[in-house]
Amino acid sequence: MSAAEPAPPPAPRAADPRTARTRARLCAALLTECGAGRELAEVSVSAVVRRAGVGRATFYLHYEDLPALAVDACADVAHAAVDALHAWQTGPGSVAPARPPAALAGYLAGVAGHAALYRPLLLPGGGGPLGERLGRELRARARAEREAVGAPRPDLVASAVAAAFTGVLADWLHDLVPAGPEELADHVWALLLALHRAEAPAG
């Protein structure tokens, strides 16, 4: 390496398992505190650290505030949504069924059980930090799948699918879309299928 060449960046450090365990305990404590239907604004840092068995100083080493912890705790919600929407896939070339996979209704029922926690993070229309994360993950998955099979306009359809699901889910959590989990799963599934088919190859 010559003197004019910049030094390579340092290799990323492996995640500290103690940090991962502490964060997991804090996330679990927050979900439990909000599990009784309390809004995030009604939960205190003191209650969370007491349930997690850590000190306040430890909390602030990892998170700026409760909303930051809540976004971390809700990360699995975005992953689970992607998994639920694609639970029907059994391999390359799988054809989407006319009815939604059972996992989708199960996912929606689970989200409803923690609605008080998710509402401040997933705003009507699909905004908020959880909405951004969910939309980003759904968009990436839908785009990759269309590209893999050579379907047209993968970016357009992926954006439409992500926006539709995230927006409907958010409005449902805010009681703007009246439906039970199974009914909503049916309606959302039909909507997403229509978006994919609207840009399907002619033939």
C-alpha positions as CSV (number, residue, x, y, z in Angstrom):
1,M,0.0,0.0,0.0
2,S,1.4,3.4,-1.0
3,A,1.4,6.4,1.3
4,A,-1.3,8.0,-1.0
5,E,-3.7,5.1,-0.5
6,P,-6.2,5.4,2.3
7,A,-6.1,2.7,5.0
8,P,-8.9,0.1,4.8
9,P,-11.7,0.5,7.2
10,P,-11.5,-1.6,10.4
11,A,-13.3,-4.9,10.4
12,P,-16.7,-4.7,12.1
13,R,-16.7,-5.9,15.7
14,A,-18.8,-8.9,16.6
15,A,-22.0,-8.0,18.5
16,D,-21.5,-8.2,22.2
17,P,-23.7,-11.1,23.5
18,R,-24.2,-9.2,26.8
19,T,-25.5,-6.2,24.9
20,A,-27.9,-8.4,22.9
21,R,-29.2,-10.1,26.1
22,T,-29.7,-6.7,27.8
23,R,-31.6,-5.3,24.9
24,A,-33.7,-8.4,24.6
25,R,-34.7,-8.2,28.3
26,L,-35.6,-4.5,27.9
27,C,-37.7,-5.2,24.8
28,A,-39.5,-8.1,26.5
29,A,-40.1,-5.9,29.6
30,L,-41.6,-3.2,27.4
31,L,-43.9,-5.6,25.6
32,T,-45.1,-7.0,28.9
33,E,-45.8,-3.5,30.3
34,C,-47.8,-2.6,27.2
35,G,-49.5,-6.0,27.1
36,A,-52.3,-5.0,29.4
37,G,-53.6,-2.4,26.9
38,R,-51.6,0.5,28.2
39,E,-50.4,3.1,25.7
40,L,-46.6,3.7,25.4
41,A,-47.1,7.1,27.0
42,E,-48.4,5.5,30.1
43,V,-45.3,3.3,30.6
44,S,-42.3,4.7,32.5
45,V,-38.6,3.9,32.2
46,S,-38.7,2.9,35.9
47,A,-41.3,0.3,35.3
48,V,-39.4,-1.2,32.3
49,V,-36.0,-1.4,34.1
50,R,-37.6,-2.9,37.2
51,R,-39.3,-5.6,35.1
52,A,-36.1,-6.2,33.1
53,G,-34.0,-6.4,36.2
54,V,-31.5,-3.7,35.1
55,G,-30.7,-0.2,36.3
56,R,-31.7,3.1,34.7
57,A,-28.1,3.8,33.8
58,T,-28.0,0.6,31.9
59,F,-31.2,1.5,30.0
60,Y,-29.7,4.9,28.9
61,L,-26.5,3.1,27.8
62,H,-28.6,1.4,25.1
63,Y,-31.5,3.7,24.4
64,E,-32.2,7.4,24.3
65,D,-35.7,7.0,25.5
66,L,-38.7,4.7,25.5
67,P,-39.8,5.4,21.9
68,A,-36.3,4.3,20.8
69,L,-36.7,1.1,22.8
70,A,-40.2,0.6,21.4
71,V,-38.9,0.8,17.8
72,D,-36.3,-1.9,18.6
73,A,-38.9,-4.0,20.4
74,C,-41.2,-3.8,17.3
75,A,-38.5,-4.8,14.8
76,D,-39.8,-8.3,14.9
77,V,-43.2,-7.1,13.9
78,A,-41.8,-6.0,10.5
79,H,-40.0,-9.3,10.0
80,A,-43.1,-11.3,11.0
81,A,-45.3,-9.3,8.5
82,V,-42.9,-10.3,5.6
83,D,-42.9,-13.9,6.8
84,A,-46.7,-14.1,7.2
85,L,-47.4,-12.6,3.7
86,H,-45.0,-15.1,2.1
87,A,-45.9,-18.2,4.2
88,W,-47.5,-19.8,1.2
89,Q,-44.2,-20.1,-0.7
90,T,-42.8,-23.6,-0.8
91,G,-40.1,-23.0,-3.4
92,P,-39.1,-21.1,-6.5
93,G,-42.0,-20.6,-8.9
94,S,-44.7,-21.1,-6.2
95,V,-48.1,-19.7,-7.3
96,A,-49.9,-17.5,-4.8
97,P,-53.2,-19.1,-3.6
98,A,-56.5,-17.3,-3.9
99,R,-56.9,-17.3,-0.1
100,P,-54.4,-15.9,2.3
101,P,-52.1,-18.1,4.3
102,A,-53.3,-18.9,7.8
103,A,-50.2,-17.2,9.1
104,L,-51.5,-13.8,8.0
105,A,-54.6,-13.8,10.2
106,G,-52.4,-15.1,13.0
107,Y,-50.0,-12.2,12.5
108,L,-52.8,-9.7,12.5
109,A,-54.3,-11.1,15.7
110,G,-50.9,-10.9,17.4
111,V,-50.5,-7.3,16.3
112,A,-54.0,-6.4,17.7
113,G,-52.9,-7.8,21.0
114,H,-50.2,-5.1,21.3
115,A,-52.1,-2.3,19.5
116,A,-51.5,0.1,22.4
117,L,-47.7,-0.2,21.8
118,Y,-47.8,-0.1,18.1
119,R,-50.2,2.8,17.5
120,P,-47.7,5.6,18.4
121,L,-45.1,4.0,16.1
122,L,-47.4,3.2,13.2
123,L,-49.4,6.3,12.4
124,P,-52.6,6.4,10.2
125,G,-51.7,6.0,6.6
126,G,-48.5,4.0,7.4
127,G,-46.2,6.7,8.8
128,G,-44.1,6.7,11.9
129,P,-40.9,4.7,12.6
130,L,-42.5,1.3,12.6
131,G,-44.3,2.2,9.3
132,E,-41.0,3.1,7.7
133,R,-39.3,-0.1,8.8
134,L,-42.3,-2.2,7.7
135,G,-42.6,-0.5,4.4
136,R,-38.9,-0.8,3.7
137,E,-38.8,-4.6,4.4
138,L,-41.9,-5.3,2.4
139,R,-40.7,-3.2,-0.5
140,A,-37.3,-5.0,-0.6
141,R,-38.9,-8.5,-0.5
142,A,-41.5,-7.8,-3.2
143,R,-39.0,-6.2,-5.5
144,A,-36.6,-9.1,-5.1
145,E,-39.3,-11.6,-5.9
146,R,-40.5,-9.9,-9.0
147,E,-37.0,-9.5,-10.2
148,A,-36.3,-13.2,-9.6
149,V,-39.1,-14.3,-11.9
150,G,-38.7,-11.5,-14.5
151,A,-42.0,-9.8,-13.7
152,P,-42.3,-6.3,-15.1
153,R,-41.9,-3.0,-13.1
154,P,-40.6,-4.6,-9.9
155,D,-40.0,-1.2,-8.3
156,L,-43.4,0.1,-9.0
157,V,-45.3,-2.9,-7.8
158,A,-43.1,-3.3,-4.7
159,S,-43.8,0.3,-3.7
160,A,-47.5,-0.2,-4.2
161,V,-47.6,-3.5,-2.2
162,A,-45.6,-2.1,0.7
163,A,-47.6,1.1,0.8
164,A,-51.0,-0.7,0.6
165,F,-50.2,-3.2,3.4
166,T,-48.5,-0.8,5.7
167,G,-51.3,1.8,5.3
168,V,-54.1,-0.6,5.8
169,L,-52.5,-2.2,8.8
170,A,-51.9,1.2,10.4
171,D,-55.5,2.4,9.7
172,W,-56.8,-0.9,11.1
173,L,-54.8,-0.4,14.3
174,H,-56.3,3.1,14.6
175,D,-59.8,1.7,14.2
176,L,-60.3,3.3,10.8
177,V,-60.8,0.0,9.0
178,P,-63.4,-2.1,10.9
179,A,-62.6,-5.8,10.5
180,G,-61.5,-8.8,12.5
181,P,-58.1,-10.3,11.8
182,E,-59.4,-13.1,9.5
183,E,-61.7,-10.7,7.6
184,L,-58.9,-8.2,7.2
185,A,-56.5,-10.9,6.1
186,D,-58.9,-11.9,3.3
187,H,-59.3,-8.3,2.1
188,V,-55.6,-7.4,2.3
189,W,-54.7,-10.6,0.4
190,A,-57.1,-9.8,-2.4
191,L,-55.8,-6.3,-2.6
192,L,-52.1,-7.4,-2.8
193,L,-52.9,-10.1,-5.4
194,A,-54.6,-7.4,-7.5
195,L,-51.6,-5.2,-7.4
196,H,-49.3,-7.9,-8.5
197,R,-51.6,-9.0,-11.3
198,A,-52.1,-5.5,-12.5
199,E,-48.5,-5.5,-13.8
200,A,-48.3,-9.2,-14.8
201,P,-47.0,-10.1,-18.2
202,A,-49.7,-10.3,-20.9
203,G,-50.3,-13.8,-22.2
